[in-house]
Amino acid sequence: MKINRTGRILAQSLLLFVLSFGLFTSSSWFRVSTAQMALSRTTQPAELVGNQQFTQINVRIEPSSNAAIAGFAYSGDQIRILNQTQTRDGRTWYQMESNRSGITGWVQSNQVRLLAAPQAKVVTVRSTPATDSIVPPASNCSPVYPVPIPVINQGFGRVSDPFNPGQMHFHTGVDFDGRIGDPVNSPICGVVTYVGREQDTTDYEWGYGWHVKIRDPQGRIHLFAHISKAYVKPGQTVTPNQLIAGIGNNGNSTGPHLHYEIRQGADNHQNAIDPMALLDRAGQGGVRQAGIEVMPSTPLRF
């Protein structure tokens, strides 16, 4: 059977249409599949690992040991994997976001332990008026010490004044020994009310240097002074053991340490109360059982 010229043109056009449609649907399927893979990658939970608990881990802005450091995370931090890549030297790098501090960057795969992805849950979202008084459930709010290894070098009350030898002064908090950058964790549930430093050098609060304040469900203000870096911002809710800052040495300070203060009734140093009334109930029994006790040491801090 012969097909005239018009018929051949129609047949060729039909064939081209079928082929074009097949390529379009194939590429669409590929894009959808790629998007699904990317989505599943962003939901991969993981945990940072190190030689010991609270080992500091450099988080870099690019997947390279020579890249600039975006910030720090710590072994034991829960993270989620955003992306991954393999460098020319064969090393695998993960782009991560810390669930604790929110820092984002790249770490090597040998510093990451992948966890099982959680099962999807149907969540009913209720609109809640914006307020900074919202705190997590009380069942998750058992107090803890603000540092992993609590060594006290200055207690609450009348003590020797390190800036005026031979004189006494009233110390409004408890000082914990440490090194620059060591983790400071929230000891309670609460809402961050302040992050910064008093600029007026004649104001009493200037002596705290850079500091963070958190209000607990009872309305008390918890102050963490002389910090080197803050990992939280005002309005953010926090829970016990959540990383909030790094130990520092600024303001009226004679060396790296954390000054922890609790204010009850009003947000000023004249309303400071002894933090040990709270910390004596802290869930840190394991620390004492391990042979590391809360004890005074020689250096004085303010």
Number of C-alpha atoms within 10 A of each C-alpha: 3 6 9 8 9 8 11 12 12 11 13 11 12 12 12 12 12 12 11 12 12 12 12 12 11 12 12 12 12 12 12 12 12 12 12 11 11 13 13 13 15 15 14 18 20 22 20 27 21 15 9 10 13 17 16 18 17 19 25 21 18 17 22 14 14 9 12 13 14 15 14 17 26 24 18 17 19 21 27 23 23 20 16 16 15 13 10 7 6 8 13 15 22 22 23 27 22 20 17 19 19 13 16 22 24 26 25 22 18 13 17 22 14 14 13 8 12 9 6 6 6 6 6 6 6 6 6 7 7 8 8 15 14 17 17 14 9 11 6 11 19 15 20 22 24 25 21 17 17 20 18 23 21 23 23 18 16 11 15 17 16 17 15 9 8 8 10 14 13 12 22 23 27 21 26 27 23 23 14 16 18 23 27 27 22 23 27 26 25 29 27 24 18 16 18 17 17 16 10 10 10 9 9 11 19 17 19 24 22 22 27 28 24 28 25 22 17 9 16 20 26 26 25 29 32 28 29 19 21 18 17 21 16 15 17 14 21 25 25 19 22 22 24 25 26 24 26 26 22 20 20 17 21 14 18 22 29 37 27 23 23 25 22 16 13 12 17 13 17 11 14 23 19 18 18 16 9 15 15 12 13 16 14 16 11 9 15 12 9 8 8 12 14 14 12 16 12 8 12 21 25 27
